[in-house]
Amino acid sequence: MLGNYLPVLIFLTLATLLAGVLLGLGTLLGRLSVRRRSDAQKLSPYECGFEAFEDSRARFDVRYYLVAILFIVFDLEIAFLFPWAVTLGRTAGYGLVAMAIFLTILVIGFIYEWKKGALEWD
């Protein structure tokens, strides 16, 4: 019985060793690279490629959060529609009704975003 788990144990051991070696190698090469070619400009903090010009605790515009919600709406839609379409033959009517309810909720979220102006890029 335990012999059935031997391939899994070997796989987990090799995966752990490989992950450790790659992480160690990346850390080692990163430290060597920074020591050789580091200067004040390379080690300076940056925000999106340029120096920060405001306090980091400043409030974000509400449109940022609306775009994040919009991304989640479309991401969830795609993540659930593909497996649903693949198994539609087995789920039949129940799957169709469940997906109709799910898509209705997502469409309501999309309409909310539209009315709030998240699709306007002014």
C-alpha positions as CSV (number, residue, x, y, z in Angstrom):
1,M,0.0,0.0,0.0
2,L,2.8,2.5,0.9
3,G,4.5,1.6,-2.4
4,N,1.8,3.4,-4.2
5,Y,2.9,6.7,-2.6
6,L,6.6,6.3,-3.4
7,P,6.3,8.2,-6.8
8,V,4.5,11.0,-5.0
9,L,7.1,11.2,-2.3
10,I,9.9,11.2,-4.9
11,F,8.2,13.9,-6.9
12,L,7.7,16.1,-3.8
13,T,11.3,15.6,-2.8
14,L,12.7,16.5,-6.2
15,A,10.3,19.5,-6.5
16,T,11.4,20.8,-3.1
17,L,15.1,20.3,-3.9
18,L,14.7,22.0,-7.3
19,A,12.8,25.0,-5.7
20,G,15.5,25.4,-3.1
21,V,18.3,25.2,-5.6
22,L,16.7,27.8,-7.9
23,L,15.9,30.2,-5.0
24,G,19.4,29.9,-3.6
25,L,20.9,30.4,-7.0
26,G,18.8,33.4,-7.7
27,T,19.6,35.0,-4.4
28,L,23.3,34.3,-4.8
29,L,23.4,35.8,-8.4
30,G,21.3,38.7,-7.3
31,R,23.7,39.6,-4.5
32,L,26.8,39.2,-6.7
33,S,25.2,41.4,-9.3
34,V,24.2,44.2,-7.0
35,R,27.6,44.3,-5.3
36,R,29.5,44.6,-8.6
37,R,27.3,47.2,-10.4
38,S,25.5,49.1,-7.6
39,D,25.4,52.9,-7.5
40,A,23.2,55.5,-5.8
41,Q,20.7,55.6,-8.8
42,K,20.2,51.8,-8.9
43,L,19.7,51.5,-5.1
44,S,17.3,54.5,-4.8
45,P,13.6,53.8,-4.1
46,Y,11.3,54.4,-7.0
47,E,7.6,54.3,-7.7
48,C,6.6,53.2,-11.2
49,G,9.9,54.3,-12.7
50,F,10.0,57.8,-11.3
51,E,10.6,59.4,-7.9
52,A,7.6,59.6,-5.6
53,F,6.1,63.1,-5.6
54,E,3.4,62.6,-2.9
55,D,2.8,61.0,0.4
56,S,2.5,57.3,0.0
57,R,-0.6,57.3,2.2
58,A,-2.5,59.6,-0.1
59,R,-6.0,58.6,-1.1
60,F,-6.6,56.9,-4.4
61,D,-9.2,58.1,-6.8
62,V,-12.4,56.1,-6.7
63,R,-12.1,55.2,-10.4
64,Y,-9.1,53.1,-9.4
65,Y,-11.3,50.8,-7.3
66,L,-14.0,50.8,-10.0
67,V,-11.5,49.6,-12.5
68,A,-10.4,46.9,-10.1
69,I,-14.0,45.8,-9.6
70,L,-14.5,45.8,-13.4
71,F,-11.4,43.5,-13.8
72,I,-12.8,41.1,-11.2
73,V,-16.2,41.0,-13.0
74,F,-14.6,40.1,-16.3
75,D,-12.0,37.8,-14.7
76,L,-14.7,35.8,-12.9
77,E,-16.8,35.6,-15.9
78,I,-14.1,34.0,-18.0
79,A,-12.9,31.8,-15.2
80,F,-16.3,30.2,-14.7
81,L,-17.7,30.3,-18.3
82,F,-15.1,28.1,-19.9
83,P,-15.4,25.1,-17.4
84,W,-19.2,25.5,-17.6
85,A,-19.2,25.3,-21.4
86,V,-17.1,22.2,-21.3
87,T,-19.4,20.4,-18.8
88,L,-22.7,21.8,-20.2
89,G,-23.6,18.3,-21.6
90,R,-23.5,16.8,-18.1
91,T,-25.0,19.7,-16.1
92,A,-27.9,20.3,-18.6
93,G,-30.8,22.4,-17.3
94,Y,-29.4,22.9,-13.8
95,G,-26.1,24.2,-15.1
96,L,-27.9,26.5,-17.5
97,V,-30.0,28.1,-14.8
98,A,-27.1,28.4,-12.4
99,M,-25.0,30.1,-15.0
100,A,-27.9,32.4,-16.0
101,I,-28.2,33.5,-12.4
102,F,-24.4,34.0,-12.1
103,L,-24.3,36.0,-15.4
104,T,-27.2,38.1,-14.3
105,I,-25.3,39.1,-11.1
106,L,-22.2,40.0,-13.2
107,V,-24.3,42.0,-15.6
108,I,-25.8,44.0,-12.7
109,G,-22.2,44.7,-11.6
110,F,-21.2,45.8,-15.1
111,I,-24.2,48.1,-15.3
112,Y,-23.3,49.6,-11.9
113,E,-19.7,50.2,-13.2
114,W,-21.1,51.8,-16.4
115,K,-23.4,54.1,-14.5
116,K,-20.6,55.2,-12.2
117,G,-18.4,56.1,-15.2
118,A,-15.7,53.5,-14.8
119,L,-15.5,53.1,-18.5
120,E,-14.8,56.8,-19.1
121,W,-11.1,57.4,-19.4
122,D,-11.0,61.2,-18.9
